[in-house]
Amino acid sequence: MKRFWPIALLIVFVLIVFGIGAHIEQNKQKERAAIPVKAELTMYSDLPTNLTTLLAQQYEMQYHVRLHMLPLTEEQMATRMTLPVSDQKGDLVLTTRDNLDIGVKYHQLKPVLTEGVDEISDRFKNNDALWVGTWYDPVIFAQSEAFYNRMGRYVTAWQSLVLPGDWAVIMTDFVASRSAANILYSFVEMDGEEKGLQYFVELKPHVVQYAKFLATPVRLAALGETDLGIGNYSDGLQYANHKYPVKIIFPADGTPYYLTGVGMLQSVSNEEEATRLVKWLLSKQVAQLLEDNGFYYVYTNPELPKPVDSLGRELVLWNTVGGYTEDGKKVLLNKWISQVRFRKDI
């Protein structure tokens, strides 16, 4: 019987920890319920629910405005942006630039008039202020420290990445991840369809794995299981901040990025409060809130510092505007599958 005592004690300890955690969360809920609510807003978003919940809770505590976050997938958001205005409900959307542009096309959004929007670069907002970018996630090269020390510091651009060499690359399967497919669309927008697809033909001899998830290439580079992973800055910085032996490289010849933004719906019920929320989302406070909770992005607010990579270089972003149609995306993905992914003679 004595040998079961350590297991029993461990079970009791775990139950106590869970009980304390539940009690703390219950107290937090009581505190939030005790806050007088002066207004309520409804926002649709396809961002991770832990991020949107964090934003909603913080905003309610600060402004006493209850923010109802309604989660959607990116595909569901695209569909909602095409609904007749008479069928639209809610106040705001927090989503990708592509979905915001769909909203503009179908007259779902109305201008956001606030000084915070005026300060944002034109490349990160709609010309008529129908939406504004809040933060973006650029594509980076995550290099294992061993590869960086060996030769990685010289493999720092998209064009040098495809040169002959013995380095191994992991990237995400464009079909498996809508976010990763943005890389393909950006190459095509920058160079045209033929040259854009040809780049990935030239890269394929280096590619040892097409991952299912967007974070996998960065993770494997951080663990030293590949030389270089093509992935997002947010994932790379998370591993770097946790002291993994990984180097973040910003491609010297520019890079795609994934822009998140906010728009005000035509059906907005309280325009004054909705405008205040947009201004808050652009603030330094929100940037710090997200960083403190493990969300690492680059912010459109020009007053916030811009990141540098492991070589001390600043980001160079491609001048892309997105706006790809769903049919257009399917055509490009099918061509990538046949001409690159499952091509046998490379």
N, C-alpha and C positions, 0 to 999 in steps of 0.2 A: 504493500500500500504506500510505503514511503516514497517510492519512485514517482507516484502520481501527484504528490504534493506540489512540486514546482509547476506542473501543468495547471493544477487547480488555482494556484496563486496567480499565475499569468492570466488565466481567464477572468479571475476576480479583478485584477488590475485593469484589464482591457474594458471590462464593464464599467468600472469606476470612471475611467477616462471618457468613455462614451456618455456616461451619465452627466459628467461635468460639462462636456461639450454641449449636450442637449439643453442643459440648464442655462448655460451662457447664451445660446441662440434664442431660447425662450425669453430671456430677459431683454435681449436686443429687440425682439419682435414687440415686446410690451412697450419698450421705449419708443419705437417707431410709431406704435399705435397711439401713444400719448401725445405725439407731436400734432399740433393743430394744423390741418391741411386747408390752405386757402384756395387751392386750385388743383385741377387734375389735367394731365395730358396723356395722350395715347401715341406711342411711337412703334412703328413696325421696324424690325431689324433682322438681318440675316447674319449678324455677328455672333460669336460664341456667347452663350447665355451667361456664363460666369462674368464676362466683361459687361454685358448690358445690365445685369443685376447690380453689379458694383456701381455703375453710373447712376442707376435709378435710386439706390439707397442713399448714395452721397448727395444727390441733388435734393431729395426730399428732406434730408437732415439740414441742408444748408438753406434752402429756400422755402421749405414747407409746401412744396408742390409735389403731388404724387405723380410719378411717372410710370404709367402702365406700359411695360415692354411686351410686345406681342411677337414671339419668335417665328420666323419663316425660314425656309431654305432659300438659297439664292434663286433657284428656279421658281419657287412660289412667289418670291418678291418680283421677279420679272413679269409674271402673269398678273399680279396685283397692279402693277404699274400700267397695264393696258386696259383696266376696267373703265367703263364709262364713269365720268365724274359723278353722276347721280348715284352710282353704286359705291362710291368711295367713302370710307369712314376713317376717322383718326385725324391726327394732327401733324405728325412728322414721320419721316423715314430716315433711317441710318443704314446705309448700304453702299454697294460698289458704284463706281462712276458709270459703268455700263447700265446698271439699273436706273440710276438717276437720269441718264440720258434718255432711257425709254420713257420715264415719267415726263420729261420735257416734250418728247415727241407726241405723247398722248394728252398733253395739256393737264397733267395731274398736279403740277407744282405752281406755286406763286412766289414772287420775289421775296427774298429775305433782306430787309432794309435795316442794317445795323452797322456801326462803325467797325466792328470786328471783321466783317466781310470785306470791307473796303481795303483793309490792310493785307489781305491774302493775295499772293501772286496770281495773275490772270491764268496761268497754266493749271491752277488748282481749283478753278471755279467756273461756273457757267457765265457766259458773257452778259446775260440779263439777270444775274444773281438769283437764278431759280434753284441753284444748289451751290454748296461750297464744300470743298474738301477739308477734312479735319486732320487726318494723318495719312501716311502712306508707308508701304512696306517694300523697299527696293530688293531686287534680286542681287545676290552676292555669291562670291566663291568662298565656301568654307574649306579651308585647307588644314589638314592635319599638321601638327607642329613639325613632325619628322619630315614631311614633304616640303613644307615651307623652308626649313633649314637646308634641305638638299638642293632644291631648285625652284620651289614654289614662288619665291619672291620675284622670279622672272616670268612666271605664268600669271599675268595680271590683267589680261584683256581677253575679250571674246576671240579676237583673231589669233592671239598667241595660244589659246587653249586648243585650237585645232591643228597646230603645227605638229610635225612628227616628234614623238617622244614616248617615254615608257610610263607616263602617269595614267592612273586609273580614275575615271570619273563616274560618279553616281548622280543620276538626275531622276526627277519624278515623271512617270508615265503621264503624258498630256491627257490621255483619255480618262485616267483614273482620278485626276484632280482638275477641277475647273480653274482653280487659282494658278496652278502650274501651267495650264494651257495659255494663260496670258502671256507667257514668254514667247510661245510660237506666234501668237497674234501680233505681238509687238515687233518681232523680227520681220514678219510679212509687211506690216505697216511701214517699217523703216526702209526695207530693201526691196519690196515687191515679193510676189508669191514665189517666183522661181528661185531667186537668190536666197530668200528666207528659208525655204525648204532645203536648198542645197547646203546651207550652213550645217544643218543637223545631219546631213549625209556625211559631211566631212568630219563632224564630231564623233560619229558613231564608232569608229575604231577604238576610241578611248573609253567608251561607255561600257562598263562591266555590269551595270544593273539599272533597270528602269523601276524605280520604287513605286509603291502604291500610294504612299502618303507623302505630303509635301515636306514634312519635317524630317523624313528618314535620311535623305542625303546629308543634311547638316549633322544629324546625330551620328551617323557612321563616320564622318570625317572627324568629329570631336572625339570619338572613341578610337581613332587611329585605324579603322578598318577599311578605309579607302584614302586615296591621296586628296581628292577634291570632291566636294559635294556642291551642286548647284541648288541653291535654296533661298529662303527669305532672311532678310536682316534680323527680323524679330526672333527667329529661332537661333540664329548664329550668336546674337548678343546674349541670349539667355544662357547658352552653354558657356560662353566666354566669362560671363559674370559668375557662373558657378565653378570657375577655375579649371574647366576642361582645357586640355592642350590643343586649342583650335585657333586658327588665325582667320580674321575676316578681311576679305579683299574686295574692294569696290572695283569692278571692271573699268579700266582706264579709258576705254572707248565708249563709255556710257552703258546704261543698263535699263531694263524695263522696271516698272514699279506698279504696285497694286494700290490704287487710291480709294480710300473710304471717305464718304461725305454725307452731309445731312441736307435734307430738303423739307420745305414746309408744304403740306398738302393743301389743295384748294378747299378741302373740307375742314380746315383748322377751326377749332371752336373758340380758342383764346389766342389771338395773334400776338398780343403783347407778351404773354407768358412763353409762347413758343419761340418768339424772337430772343427772349432772355436766355432760353435753353441753348439756342444755337450759339449765342455769344459765349456762354459758359463752356460749351464743347470745344471752342477755339482757344480757351484760356490756358495759361501756364499751370493753373491749379489742376486741371484735368490731366495734363501731360504728366505732372508729378504723381497724381493719384494712380494712373495706369502703371507708371514705372515702379512705384512702390509695391504694386501688386503683381509684378512680373510680366507686364505687357510692354514690349519694347518696340516702338514705332518711331518714325521721323515725322515731325509735326509741321503743318503748313504755316503756323504762326511764325512770322519772321523774327519775332523777339526771342524765340527759343534757339538755343545753340544747335548747330548742325554737326552731325557725327563725322568722325574721321575713321579710316580703316587701320589695319595693323601696320601699314606703311606710312601712316600720317596723312593720307590723302583724303580730300573731300569727295562727296558723291558727284557723279556726272549722270544726270537723268536724260533718257531719250525724250525727244519732243513728240510723244505720241498722244493721241486724243481718244483712242478706243472707239466705242460706239459700234462694235461689231454685232451684226445681227445673229440670231440663233442659227439660221440657215447657213449663213456664211461661216460660222464657227464649225458646224458639222462638216461642211465641204473641206475646210482646211484640215480638220482632224482626220478625215478619211484619207486625204492625200498623204498626211504624215504617216499614217498607219501603213499604207501600201508602198510609199516611196522611201520610208526611213525605218520605221519600227520593225517591220517584218520583211524587209528587203534582204535577200539571201546572198547577194554578190558583194556585200561590203565587209 
